[in-house]
Amino acid sequence: MSIEQDHDAATAASLTAELARFGGDCWYDPQRRKVVYRTAEAAMRAYMILQAEQMDRHKWLESEKAAHDLQDGSLADWVARHSLAFGAYWRRTHVYVPADPPHAPEK
């Protein structure tokens, strides 16, 4: 399978752009149907960057609607209205797989 076959067009486009941008830290796993990050730090960095970009886009759109800069008030609005959906999208389409899974403690 491929990203285009596994996801709707908008999600596939978003994931393809993400792979182009963060490709050194991740790859697409067709068996999992998710973007897999090499390290927890790389996954968190990408998550935070993409979330901040969504928040900035929301601020811009809401400021355009209001015809003035809403400053940080629209960021709180994004968190209240969209952060749960963003997190659900991330968990549905991304995973971090440790290179060396932790071993069971010895008895």
Secondary structure, 3 states (H helix, E strand, C coil): CCHHHHCCHHHHHHHHHHHHHHCCCEEEECCCCEEEECCHHHHHHHHHHHHHHHHHHHHHHHHHHHCCCCCCHHHHHHHHHHHHHHHHHHHHHEEECCCCCCCCCCC
